[in-house]
């Protein structure tokens, strides 16, 4: 149970940081003439959900005593690989595009979770299809 609290605290902290970063970065997006957020609306909604969800998880995880003493550094293998891969996103996105990058990250995560190759390929195709349909065709990203 103690190890679960560590991961809850880490994920909750990352969610809060991502939410704050999303809110900050969406401030540079243009607004409509009437003063409505325009393209910044969805990132701001996402930021609020990330911060509130992260804080909801972070509170109980931090109240657990001695959660920091469970040997966290020895268990960061798959998480370290995923974080290193996320660091490659600014390099990979312009070269491979949004659809391929999203599919690769989903496949990497499924592989790190121990999924079989057929499930990994199926997930990659599904993510590519959703990203193509929603973000490329519908939202014109």
N, C-alpha and C positions, 0 to 999 in steps of 0.2 A: 504494500500500500504506500509506503514511503517513497519508493521509486516513481510511482505514478504521480505523486504530488510534485516531484521535481520536474517531470515532463510537462505537467499542467502549468507550473509556474513559468517554464521556459516558453512554451507556446503562447501562454497568455501575455507574457512580456513582449514577445515578437508581434502579436496581434495589436497590442497597444501602440508599439512603435510604428508598425505599418500604417495603422489608422491615422496617427498624427502626421506621418510623412505624406500620406495621401491627401489629407486636408490641406497641408501646406502647399503641396505641388498643384493642387486643383485651384488654388488662389490665382494662379497666373493664366487660367483659361478665360476666354472672353465671356462677357455677360450680354444679355439681350438689351435692346434699347429701353425696355421697360424696367430694367434692373433685376430681372430674374437671372438665376445662375446659368441657364443655357447648358452648354456642354459640361459645366462643372457640377451639375446636379447629381448625376450618378456617382462620381467619385466622392462627393461629400456624403451621400447616403451610405456608401460603402465604408467611408472613414468612421462615421458614427457607429455603424454596426460593429466594425472591428474594435473600436475603443470600448464600447459598452460590453461586448462579448469578452474581450480580453480582461477587463476589470472584473467581470462576473466570475471568471475563472481564477484570476490572480488572487482575489481576496481569500478564499478558502485554502488555496495552495500555500499562501504565505503564513497562515495561522498555524499550520502544521509545524511543530517544533523540530528543529534539526534536519530540515529537508536538504540542506546544503552538504550534509556529511555522508551521503550515500555513494560516494565514489563516482561522481558524474563524468569525470574526464575519461575514464576507461570505457565508457559506453557511448561515446560520440562518433563511432565509426561511420554508420550509415548517415547520421545527421551531418557529419563533417563533409561527406561526399556530396550530399544534397546542397549544403550551403556553398561549397566550392563551385558546384554546377550553377547555382543561382548567380554567383559572381560573374559567370561567363555570359549572362544574358545581354548586357550592353554590347558585347562583341558579336554574339550569335544572332541577335534579332535583325540587324541590318543585312547580314549575309544570307540567313536562311529564311527569314520572313516569320511573321507571327504564327501562321498555321503550323509550320514545321517545328518551330521552337516550342510551342505549347505541347505538341504531340511528343517531342523528345523528352521534355520534362515530366510529362505524365508517365511515359514508359520507364524513365529512370526511377521515378518514385515507386512504381509497381514492382520493378525489379528489386529495389532495395527492400521492399516489403515481402519479397519471396514469392511473387506470383509466377505461375508457369508461363512459358514463352507464348503460348496461344492467347492467354489472357492479356499479356503485355502487348502483343500485336493488336488484339481487338480493342484494347483501351486506347492505343495510339491512333487507330483509325477512327474511333468514336470521338475522341477529343479533336482530331483534325476536322472531322465533319461538323462538329458543333461550332468550333471557332470559325471555320469557313462560312457556315450559315449565318451565325449571329453577328460576328464582328466584321467580316469582310463583305458579305452580301447585304446584310440588313443595316448595320451601322456605318458601313463604308470606311472602316479604319484602315 
